[in-house]
């Protein structure tokens, strides 16, 4: 299972800062997260950057069980 790390608004929408999900690709991991956390999380995900092991990735990127997927919402200033 890959580790999912959620930051800022993604963490708030999911109600947790981390989880473990299974999937062969980044897309499968994120689909599992959307199923688990609901519509608010899914809507927010459209504006987020997704990284795997510290590097930006495409949805079709393969995932190993030791990988860490990070969901990074846009930063708002103030």
C-alpha beads as a LAMMPS data file, in Angstrom:
LAMMPS data file: protein, C-alpha beads

78 atoms
77 bonds

1 atom types
1 bond types

-500.0 500.0 xlo xhi
-500.0 500.0 ylo yhi
-500.0 500.0 zlo zhi

Masses

1 110.0

Atoms # bond

1 1 1 0.000 0.000 0.000
2 1 1 1.224 3.462 -0.845
3 1 1 1.273 6.186 1.797
4 1 1 -0.972 9.161 1.073
5 1 1 -0.025 12.502 2.653
6 1 1 -2.590 15.304 2.651
7 1 1 -1.822 18.949 3.307
8 1 1 -3.816 22.093 4.174
9 1 1 -7.335 22.102 2.654
10 1 1 -6.953 18.498 1.429
11 1 1 -6.232 17.413 5.008
12 1 1 -9.279 19.327 6.237
13 1 1 -11.560 17.865 3.543
14 1 1 -10.396 14.313 4.293
15 1 1 -10.314 14.688 8.063
16 1 1 -6.823 13.184 8.231
17 1 1 -3.261 14.080 7.284
18 1 1 -2.253 10.608 6.088
19 1 1 -3.605 7.247 5.020
20 1 1 -2.548 4.076 3.219
21 1 1 -4.267 3.082 -0.014
22 1 1 -3.654 0.375 -2.561
23 1 1 -3.421 0.970 -6.278
24 1 1 -1.108 0.376 -9.229
25 1 1 -1.050 4.032 -10.358
26 1 1 -1.357 7.497 -8.874
27 1 1 -4.833 7.710 -10.472
28 1 1 -5.976 4.552 -8.657
29 1 1 -4.686 5.878 -5.339
30 1 1 -6.523 9.173 -5.837
31 1 1 -9.725 7.426 -6.944
32 1 1 -9.587 5.383 -3.745
33 1 1 -9.099 8.558 -1.732
34 1 1 -12.090 10.198 -3.442
35 1 1 -14.254 7.178 -2.626
36 1 1 -13.100 7.238 0.977
37 1 1 -13.277 10.997 1.632
38 1 1 -16.237 12.105 -0.496
39 1 1 -17.259 14.867 -2.860
40 1 1 -15.625 17.786 -1.044
41 1 1 -12.248 16.087 -1.284
42 1 1 -12.845 15.097 -4.919
43 1 1 -13.756 18.686 -5.901
44 1 1 -10.672 20.067 -4.139
45 1 1 -8.414 17.492 -5.808
46 1 1 -9.006 19.154 -9.201
47 1 1 -6.962 22.182 -8.049
48 1 1 -4.176 20.259 -6.287
49 1 1 -0.701 19.262 -7.325
50 1 1 0.187 15.618 -6.783
51 1 1 3.723 14.480 -6.053
52 1 1 5.233 11.041 -5.607
53 1 1 8.354 10.760 -3.472
54 1 1 8.999 14.496 -3.708
55 1 1 8.536 14.848 -7.482
56 1 1 5.501 16.058 -9.482
57 1 1 3.778 13.157 -11.275
58 1 1 1.150 12.400 -13.894
59 1 1 -1.945 10.341 -12.983
60 1 1 -0.743 7.316 -14.972
61 1 1 2.539 7.055 -12.988
62 1 1 3.075 3.584 -11.513
63 1 1 3.097 3.293 -7.728
64 1 1 4.979 0.828 -5.510
65 1 1 3.990 -0.027 -1.977
66 1 1 6.843 2.035 -0.506
67 1 1 5.893 5.202 -2.420
68 1 1 4.545 8.344 -0.785
69 1 1 1.878 10.297 -2.665
70 1 1 1.425 13.908 -1.531
71 1 1 -1.645 16.030 -2.326
72 1 1 -0.767 19.736 -2.255
73 1 1 -3.613 22.278 -2.565
74 1 1 -2.894 25.741 -3.947
75 1 1 -1.439 28.132 -1.399
76 1 1 -3.568 31.126 -0.522
77 1 1 -1.972 34.316 0.698
78 1 1 -3.146 36.912 3.056

Bonds

1 1 1 2
2 1 2 3
3 1 3 4
4 1 4 5
5 1 5 6
6 1 6 7
7 1 7 8
8 1 8 9
9 1 9 10
10 1 10 11
11 1 11 12
12 1 12 13
13 1 13 14
14 1 14 15
15 1 15 16
16 1 16 17
17 1 17 18
18 1 18 19
19 1 19 20
20 1 20 21
21 1 21 22
22 1 22 23
23 1 23 24
24 1 24 25
25 1 25 26
26 1 26 27
27 1 27 28
28 1 28 29
29 1 29 30
30 1 30 31
31 1 31 32
32 1 32 33
33 1 33 34
34 1 34 35
35 1 35 36
36 1 36 37
37 1 37 38
38 1 38 39
39 1 39 40
40 1 40 41
41 1 41 42
42 1 42 43
43 1 43 44
44 1 44 45
45 1 45 46
46 1 46 47
47 1 47 48
48 1 48 49
49 1 49 50
50 1 50 51
51 1 51 52
52 1 52 53
53 1 53 54
54 1 54 55
55 1 55 56
56 1 56 57
57 1 57 58
58 1 58 59
59 1 59 60
60 1 60 61
61 1 61 62
62 1 62 63
63 1 63 64
64 1 64 65
65 1 65 66
66 1 66 67
67 1 67 68
68 1 68 69
69 1 69 70
70 1 70 71
71 1 71 72
72 1 72 73
73 1 73 74
74 1 74 75
75 1 75 76
76 1 76 77
77 1 77 78
